[in-house]
Amino acid sequence: MAQPKTGPAGHDDDTPVFVISVAAQLAGMHAQTLRQYDRLGLVSPSRTRGGGRRYSGRDVALLREVQRLSQEGVSLAGIQRILELENHVTALQARVDELTAEVDAARAAQLRSARVFAAGARGEVFAVRPGERPPRAASSQALVVWRPGSR
């Protein structure tokens, strides 16, 4: 999972540090536009105890993306749907990464616990490591079970 970027003041991209006037200036739009986007749910800044909006670096980047899409002629409803789908894709990718890690861990555990058995000339059964041949006796008739595809 990617770590949040750290800005010059030591804050990451998710830390709400900008008041609405600064965020509007950074995004290149009017503060009233930010309020409208907040009401519509396009961008949801954090709130102070007094109710003031605080925008993060990620919020400002999102405002710029909303502005770009709007200038390209995408409606606000279309922008909202695009953002929802992007968030959904991000969540699904995170879940795929989690499941991939679980599968890798399960495969590694299976390989660690994999056991192969061989039978000696006198009928004795003993374990050998995967990929190893059993020791050969002079007149051994040892039987090795091999399963293609397993390691």
C-alpha positions as CSV (number, residue, x, y, z in Angstrom):
1,M,0.0,0.0,0.0
2,A,1.4,3.4,-1.0
3,Q,2.4,5.8,1.8
4,P,0.9,9.3,1.7
5,K,3.2,11.9,0.4
6,T,4.7,14.3,3.0
7,G,4.6,18.0,2.2
8,P,7.1,20.7,3.1
9,A,5.5,21.3,6.5
10,G,5.7,17.6,7.4
11,H,2.0,17.0,6.7
12,D,0.9,14.2,4.4
13,D,-1.6,14.7,1.6
14,D,-4.5,13.7,3.8
15,T,-3.9,16.3,6.6
16,P,-6.5,19.0,6.5
17,V,-4.5,22.2,6.7
18,F,-5.9,24.7,4.2
19,V,-8.8,27.1,5.0
20,I,-11.3,27.6,2.2
21,S,-9.7,30.8,0.8
22,V,-6.3,29.1,0.5
23,A,-7.7,25.9,-1.0
24,A,-9.7,28.0,-3.5
25,Q,-6.6,29.9,-4.5
26,L,-4.5,26.7,-4.8
27,A,-7.3,25.1,-6.9
28,G,-7.7,28.2,-9.1
29,M,-11.4,28.7,-8.3
30,H,-13.7,30.8,-6.2
31,A,-14.4,29.9,-2.6
32,Q,-18.2,29.8,-3.4
33,T,-17.5,27.0,-5.9
34,L,-15.8,25.0,-3.2
35,R,-18.9,25.4,-1.0
36,Q,-21.1,24.3,-3.9
37,Y,-18.9,21.2,-4.5
38,D,-19.1,20.4,-0.8
39,R,-22.9,20.7,-0.8
40,L,-23.0,18.4,-3.8
41,G,-20.6,15.9,-2.1
42,L,-18.0,16.1,-4.8
43,V,-15.3,17.2,-2.3
44,S,-15.8,16.7,1.4
45,P,-13.3,18.7,3.5
46,S,-12.8,18.1,7.2
47,R,-14.5,20.4,9.6
48,T,-13.2,22.3,12.6
49,R,-15.1,22.3,15.9
50,G,-16.6,25.6,14.8
51,G,-17.7,24.2,11.5
52,G,-15.0,25.7,9.3
53,R,-13.8,23.8,6.3
54,R,-10.2,22.5,6.2
55,Y,-8.9,21.1,2.9
56,S,-6.0,18.7,2.5
57,G,-3.5,18.5,-0.4
58,R,-5.6,15.5,-1.7
59,D,-8.8,17.6,-1.5
60,V,-7.0,20.4,-3.5
61,A,-5.9,17.9,-6.2
62,L,-9.5,16.6,-6.4
63,L,-10.8,20.1,-6.8
64,R,-8.4,20.6,-9.7
65,E,-9.6,17.3,-11.3
66,V,-13.3,18.4,-10.8
67,Q,-12.5,21.7,-12.4
68,R,-10.7,20.0,-15.4
69,L,-13.6,17.7,-16.0
70,S,-16.1,20.6,-15.7
71,Q,-14.1,22.6,-18.2
72,E,-14.2,19.6,-20.6
73,G,-18.0,19.7,-20.6
74,V,-18.7,17.0,-18.1
75,S,-21.8,17.7,-16.0
76,L,-21.6,17.8,-12.2
77,A,-23.6,14.6,-12.0
78,G,-21.2,13.0,-14.5
79,I,-18.2,14.2,-12.4
80,Q,-19.8,12.8,-9.3
81,R,-20.3,9.4,-11.0
82,I,-16.7,9.4,-12.3
83,L,-15.4,10.1,-8.8
84,E,-17.6,7.3,-7.4
85,L,-16.3,4.8,-10.0
86,E,-12.7,5.9,-9.4
87,N,-13.2,5.4,-5.6
88,H,-14.7,2.0,-6.3
89,V,-11.8,0.9,-8.5
90,T,-9.4,2.0,-5.8
91,A,-11.2,0.0,-3.2
92,L,-11.3,-3.1,-5.5
93,Q,-7.6,-2.8,-6.2
94,A,-6.9,-2.6,-2.5
95,R,-9.0,-5.8,-2.0
96,V,-7.2,-7.6,-4.9
97,D,-3.9,-6.7,-3.2
98,E,-5.1,-8.1,0.1
99,L,-6.3,-11.3,-1.5
100,T,-3.1,-11.7,-3.5
101,A,-1.1,-11.4,-0.3
102,E,-3.3,-14.0,1.4
103,V,-2.9,-16.4,-1.5
104,D,0.8,-15.9,-1.5
105,A,1.0,-16.6,2.2
106,A,-1.2,-19.7,1.9
107,R,1.0,-21.0,-1.0
108,A,4.1,-20.4,1.1
109,A,2.6,-22.2,4.1
110,Q,1.6,-25.1,1.8
111,L,5.1,-25.4,0.5
112,R,6.6,-25.4,4.0
113,S,4.2,-28.2,5.1
114,A,4.4,-30.3,1.9
115,R,5.6,-33.8,2.6
116,V,6.6,-36.5,0.2
117,F,6.8,-40.1,1.3
118,A,8.8,-43.0,-0.1
119,A,8.7,-46.7,0.7
120,G,11.9,-48.7,1.2
121,A,12.7,-52.2,0.1
122,R,11.5,-53.7,3.4
123,G,8.3,-51.8,3.3
124,E,9.4,-49.0,5.6
125,V,7.9,-45.5,4.8
126,F,9.9,-42.4,5.3
127,A,9.6,-38.7,4.4
128,V,11.8,-37.0,1.9
129,R,12.0,-33.3,0.9
130,P,10.1,-32.3,-2.2
131,G,12.3,-32.7,-5.2
132,E,14.7,-35.2,-3.5
133,R,15.1,-38.8,-4.4
134,P,14.9,-41.4,-1.7
135,P,18.2,-43.1,-0.8
136,R,18.9,-46.1,-3.0
137,A,19.7,-49.4,-1.5
138,A,21.6,-52.0,-3.5
139,S,18.4,-53.8,-4.5
140,S,15.8,-51.1,-3.7
141,Q,12.3,-51.2,-5.0
142,A,11.4,-47.9,-3.4
143,L,8.2,-46.2,-4.5
144,V,8.0,-42.5,-4.8
145,V,4.7,-40.7,-5.2
146,W,5.0,-37.8,-7.6
147,R,2.2,-35.3,-8.2
148,P,2.8,-33.1,-11.3
149,G,2.5,-29.4,-10.6
150,S,3.1,-29.6,-6.8
151,R,6.4,-28.5,-5.4
